[in-house]
Amino acid sequence: MKLLLDTHIFLWFITGDERLPEKFQKEIRLQKNEVYLSVISFWEIIVKYQIGKLPLPLPPEKYIPEQREKHLIQSLRLTEEEISVLSTLQPLHRDPFDRMLICQALSKNLTIVTVDEAICKYSVNIL
C-alpha cells in the first residue's frame, strides 16, 4: 500500500504521541508499504513553527528531513498535474494544506493516513 501521512500523523509518529492509533503505527512501520510525507506537510510544519504554534526540538528545515529519513519515510514532491486536481475538488474542507494532500492522493492513488474527519468526506482512500 502507498501511504500519504497527514501532517499531524507524521508528527505523532515521530514523537511517539499516544494519540496515534496503533493500527496506523503498524501500517507505517510495515516494510511492504511505501510511506510518504508531502512537501505540502513540510511547508505546513514550517509555517506553524514560524508563527509559534508548533514547538520543535530543532528548526524544521533540519528536524523534519532528519526524522523523515530516520523513519524511512519518503518525500513526495508536488506536481502541476496534482495541483490541477484542485480545480475539480469540492469545497468540503477549508484547510488549503489538506486540500493539496487530497489532490496528491487522488492523482497518485495514495491512501491518506489521517484522523481528520473533513478529509474523510472526499472520495479518497483513507486508512
C-alpha positions in Angstrom: 0.0 0.0 0.0 1.1 3.6 -0.7 0.5 5.7 2.3 0.5 9.5 2.4 0.8 10.8 6.0 -1.3 13.7 7.1 0.9 16.3 8.8 -0.4 15.5 12.3 0.0 11.8 11.8 3.7 12.3 10.8 4.3 14.5 13.9 2.5 12.0 16.2 4.5 9.1 14.7 8.0 10.7 15.1 7.3 11.9 18.6 5.6 8.7 19.9 2.4 10.6 20.6 -0.3 8.4 22.3 -3.0 9.8 20.0 -1.6 7.9 17.1 -3.8 4.8 16.6 -1.9 1.5 16.9 -3.2 0.4 13.5 -1.6 3.4 11.9 1.7 2.7 13.7 1.7 -0.8 12.4 1.0 0.2 8.8 3.6 3.0 8.8 6.2 0.5 10.1 5.2 -2.3 7.7 8.1 -2.7 5.3 6.0 -3.6 2.3 4.2 -0.3 2.5 5.6 2.8 0.8 5.2 5.7 3.2 5.3 9.4 2.1 5.4 12.8 3.6 4.4 15.5 1.2 6.3 18.7 0.7 3.0 20.3 1.5 3.2 18.9 5.0 6.8 20.2 5.3 5.5 23.6 4.3 2.7 23.5 6.8 5.1 22.5 9.6 7.4 25.4 8.8 4.5 27.9 8.7 3.2 26.6 12.1 6.7 26.6 13.6 7.3 30.2 12.4 4.1 31.6 14.0 4.7 29.8 17.2 2.0 27.1 17.0 4.4 24.2 16.7 7.3 23.8 19.0 10.1 21.5 17.7 13.4 20.5 19.3 15.3 21.8 16.2 14.4 24.2 13.4 12.1 22.3 11.0 14.4 22.6 8.0 16.8 20.3 9.9 14.5 18.3 12.1 11.9 17.2 9.6 14.2 15.7 7.0 16.2 14.0 9.7 13.1 12.4 11.2 11.7 11.5 7.8 14.9 9.7 6.8 15.3 8.1 10.3 11.9 6.6 9.9 12.3 5.6 6.2 9.6 8.0 5.1 10.0 9.2 1.5 9.5 12.8 0.4 6.6 13.4 -2.0 7.1 16.3 -4.4 4.2 18.4 -5.8 3.4 18.5 -9.5 1.3 20.7 -11.7 -0.9 17.7 -12.5 -1.6 17.3 -8.8 -2.3 21.0 -8.4 -4.7 21.0 -11.3 -7.0 18.5 -9.4 -7.7 21.4 -7.1 -10.0 22.9 -9.7 -12.3 19.9 -9.6 -12.2 19.4 -5.8 -15.5 20.3 -3.9 -15.0 22.8 -1.1 -15.8 20.3 1.7 -12.6 21.2 3.6 -11.2 24.7 4.1 -7.6 23.8 5.1 -5.5 24.5 1.9 -2.8 22.2 3.1 -5.2 19.3 3.5 -6.9 20.1 0.2 -3.5 19.7 -1.6 -2.8 16.4 0.2 -6.2 15.2 -1.1 -5.2 16.3 -4.6 -1.9 14.3 -4.4 -3.7 11.3 -3.0 -6.3 11.4 -5.9 -3.6 11.9 -8.5 -1.3 9.2 -7.3 -3.8 6.7 -5.9 -2.4 7.1 -2.4 -4.1 6.2 0.9 -4.2 9.1 3.3 -3.4 8.3 6.9 -5.5 10.7 9.0 -8.0 11.1 11.8 -9.3 14.4 10.2 -13.0 13.8 9.5 -13.1 16.6 7.0 -10.7 14.7 4.7 -12.8 11.6 5.0 -15.7 13.5 3.2 -13.8 13.2 0.0 -13.7 10.1 -2.3 -10.1 9.4 -1.5 -8.6 6.2 0.1 -8.4 6.6 3.8 -6.6 4.4 6.4 
